Amino acid sequence: MPDSKDVYILYTNYKGETQTRHVVPKAMLFTSTSWHPEDQWCLLAYDLDKEQDRFFALKDVHKWWTTNKDKDAELNEPEKLFSSF
């Protein structure tokens, strides 16, 4: 269920497929995973559609937005984006 911290991201997966994902960000980590084998910055987020935690390579996140215009403005200010976790 969405909460006040949910966002939409335009994301390209390892197959090269780009789609919108509805997520609740939890953390940004410099890490590697089975899907992202090289160390890199990843977003750990709860995927509201798949109903599970997922890692998203930040290099493959093209855009962030919400359904709240005031919050969208904040997502364009990095210090506010990072403080939202």
Backbone as CSV, one residue per row, in Angstrom:
resi,resn,N_x,N_y,N_z,CA_x,CA_y,CA_z,C_x,C_y,C_z
1,MET,0.844,-1.183,0.000,0.000,0.000,0.000,0.886,1.242,0.000
2,PRO,0.619,2.215,-0.894,1.433,3.422,-0.953,1.356,4.217,0.344
3,ASP,2.449,4.905,0.643,2.432,5.825,1.767,2.971,7.165,1.287
4,SER,3.229,8.071,2.197,3.628,9.414,1.808,5.001,9.458,1.149
5,LYS,5.755,8.371,1.195,7.096,8.374,0.624,7.181,7.592,-0.684
6,ASP,6.066,7.177,-1.235,6.127,6.420,-2.477,6.434,7.341,-3.647
7,VAL,7.170,6.809,-4.622,7.536,7.543,-5.827,7.391,6.616,-7.024
8,TYR,7.382,7.221,-8.186,7.436,6.483,-9.438,8.817,6.714,-10.029
9,ILE,9.404,5.671,-10.605,10.677,5.834,-11.293,10.546,5.271,-12.704
10,LEU,11.195,5.929,-13.636,11.316,5.403,-14.989,12.639,4.654,-15.003
11,TYR,12.581,3.344,-15.176,13.738,2.481,-14.949,13.960,1.539,-16.127
12,THR,15.229,1.349,-16.483,15.597,0.378,-17.511,16.256,-0.814,-16.828
13,ASN,15.678,-2.002,-17.021,16.215,-3.196,-16.353,17.377,-3.801,-17.144
14,TYR,17.921,-4.901,-16.647,19.093,-5.531,-17.258,18.809,-6.053,-18.667
15,LYS,17.537,-6.240,-19.014,17.163,-6.698,-20.354,17.034,-5.538,-21.334
16,GLY,17.184,-4.310,-20.827,17.031,-3.130,-21.671,15.588,-2.669,-21.784
17,GLU,14.703,-3.224,-20.966,13.288,-2.846,-20.980,13.075,-1.664,-20.035
18,THR,12.468,-0.607,-20.563,12.208,0.583,-19.756,10.737,0.614,-19.387
19,GLN,10.479,0.804,-18.101,9.102,0.873,-17.622,9.030,1.717,-16.359
20,THR,7.819,2.116,-16.036,7.576,2.868,-14.812,7.387,1.889,-13.669
21,ARG,8.084,2.151,-12.549,7.955,1.318,-11.357,7.456,2.192,-10.218
22,HIS,6.572,1.666,-9.399,6.001,2.377,-8.245,6.658,1.789,-7.008
23,VAL,7.455,2.605,-6.312,8.284,2.083,-5.225,8.252,2.987,-3.997
24,VAL,8.649,2.404,-2.879,8.889,3.155,-1.641,10.387,3.027,-1.350
25,PRO,11.160,4.100,-1.576,12.604,4.031,-1.323,12.909,3.725,0.139
26,LYS,13.922,2.894,0.338,14.345,2.523,1.694,15.776,2.969,1.980
27,ALA,16.669,2.834,0.989,18.076,3.195,1.195,18.781,3.307,-0.151
28,MET,19.880,4.050,-0.151,20.798,4.061,-1.287,22.094,3.453,-0.788
29,LEU,22.567,2.439,-1.514,23.738,1.682,-1.078,24.739,1.544,-2.212
30,PHE,26.028,1.576,-1.884,27.066,1.240,-2.858,27.322,-0.245,-2.674
31,THR,26.852,-1.055,-3.625,26.844,-2.504,-3.430,26.819,-3.232,-4.762
32,SER,26.846,-4.540,-4.700,26.621,-5.384,-5.873,25.560,-6.415,-5.494
33,THR,24.839,-6.892,-6.495,23.820,-7.920,-6.290,23.936,-8.924,-7.433
34,SER,23.133,-9.957,-7.411,23.174,-10.923,-8.516,22.750,-10.275,-9.832
35,TRP,21.862,-9.286,-9.769,21.416,-8.588,-10.980,22.342,-7.435,-11.350
36,HIS,23.081,-6.932,-10.371,24.010,-5.811,-10.566,25.363,-6.249,-10.004
37,PRO,26.113,-7.101,-10.759,27.308,-7.739,-10.206,28.495,-6.810,-9.933
38,GLU,28.539,-5.640,-10.552,29.624,-4.698,-10.283,29.193,-3.740,-9.186
39,ASP,30.123,-3.404,-8.277,29.803,-2.422,-7.239,29.336,-1.125,-7.886
40,GLN,28.224,-0.619,-7.420,27.648,0.620,-7.946,26.587,1.114,-6.971
41,TRP,26.144,2.346,-7.178,25.076,2.895,-6.342,23.753,2.278,-6.760
42,CYS,23.041,1.753,-5.771,21.737,1.130,-6.000,20.709,1.702,-5.032
43,LEU,19.494,1.758,-5.494,18.363,2.122,-4.657,17.728,0.830,-4.160
44,LEU,17.620,0.689,-2.855,16.850,-0.412,-2.269,15.463,0.151,-2.017
45,ALA,14.455,-0.474,-2.616,13.094,0.043,-2.496,12.102,-1.107,-2.450
46,TYR,10.974,-0.840,-1.811,9.873,-1.797,-1.827,9.073,-1.533,-3.091
47,ASP,8.994,-2.525,-3.972,8.247,-2.410,-5.222,6.783,-2.705,-4.911
48,LEU,5.947,-1.702,-5.040,4.536,-1.844,-4.668,3.774,-2.775,-5.607
49,ASP,4.216,-2.899,-6.851,3.533,-3.794,-7.785,3.967,-5.250,-7.593
50,LYS,5.240,-5.467,-7.354,5.753,-6.828,-7.163,5.674,-7.276,-5.710
51,GLU,5.345,-6.333,-4.824,5.177,-6.595,-3.390,6.412,-7.246,-2.761
52,GLN,7.578,-6.677,-3.075,8.817,-7.152,-2.465,9.912,-6.103,-2.603
53,ASP,10.940,-6.220,-1.753,12.092,-5.332,-1.858,12.853,-5.654,-3.131
54,ARG,13.332,-4.591,-3.794,14.113,-4.753,-5.021,15.260,-3.763,-5.008
55,PHE,16.344,-4.096,-5.707,17.452,-3.170,-5.933,17.312,-2.600,-7.334
56,PHE,17.521,-1.293,-7.461,17.488,-0.606,-8.745,18.813,0.125,-8.913
57,ALA,19.549,-0.171,-9.985,20.806,0.531,-10.248,20.481,1.995,-10.528
58,LEU,21.089,2.894,-9.771,20.772,4.317,-9.945,21.115,4.814,-11.338
59,LYS,22.130,4.226,-11.970,22.493,4.661,-13.320,21.375,4.376,-14.323
60,ASP,20.449,3.489,-13.960,19.352,3.122,-14.855,18.018,3.760,-14.477
61,VAL,18.037,4.632,-13.461,16.841,5.405,-13.099,16.911,6.707,-13.887
62,HIS,15.946,6.922,-14.776,15.978,8.082,-15.669,15.195,9.268,-15.129
63,LYS,14.195,8.990,-14.283,13.327,10.061,-13.794,12.621,9.579,-12.532
64,TRP,12.359,10.521,-11.599,11.579,10.259,-10.378,10.396,11.201,-10.377
65,TRP,9.233,10.753,-9.904,8.113,11.664,-9.714,7.085,11.048,-8.773
66,THR,6.156,11.882,-8.342,5.068,11.444,-7.461,3.764,11.929,-8.068
67,THR,2.681,11.696,-7.375,1.408,12.278,-7.796,1.171,13.586,-7.063
68,ASN,2.145,14.005,-6.254,2.062,15.228,-5.459,3.019,16.257,-6.054
69,LYS,2.496,17.331,-6.647,3.346,18.314,-7.323,4.345,18.967,-6.378
70,ASP,3.955,19.219,-5.122,4.893,19.817,-4.171,6.062,18.870,-3.912
71,LYS,5.775,17.598,-3.792,6.839,16.625,-3.540,7.720,16.477,-4.778
72,ASP,7.135,16.573,-5.981,7.931,16.476,-7.201,9.014,17.541,-7.229
73,ALA,8.683,18.743,-6.797,9.677,19.815,-6.764,10.821,19.435,-5.836
74,GLU,10.507,18.794,-4.717,11.544,18.386,-3.770,12.456,17.316,-4.360
75,LEU,11.940,16.437,-5.195,12.754,15.369,-5.758,13.827,15.908,-6.691
76,ASN,13.652,17.131,-7.163,14.657,17.746,-8.017,15.740,18.443,-7.210
77,GLU,15.623,18.451,-5.889,16.625,19.037,-5.011,17.291,17.886,-4.258
78,PRO,18.534,17.506,-4.638,19.171,16.313,-4.066,19.169,16.247,-2.548
79,GLU,19.395,17.359,-1.866,19.442,17.289,-0.401,18.088,16.898,0.178
80,LYS,17.000,17.289,-0.471,15.671,16.900,0.008,15.361,15.454,-0.368
81,LEU,15.832,15.021,-1.534,15.624,13.636,-1.946,16.277,12.690,-0.945
82,PHE,17.534,12.932,-0.608,18.243,12.037,0.310,17.659,12.082,1.710
83,SER,17.125,13.211,2.124,16.558,13.292,3.473,15.190,12.630,3.556
84,SER,14.632,12.213,2.408,13.307,11.593,2.420,13.356,10.123,2.820
85,PHE,14.539,9.537,2.940,14.663,8.119,3.314,14.620,7.962,4.799
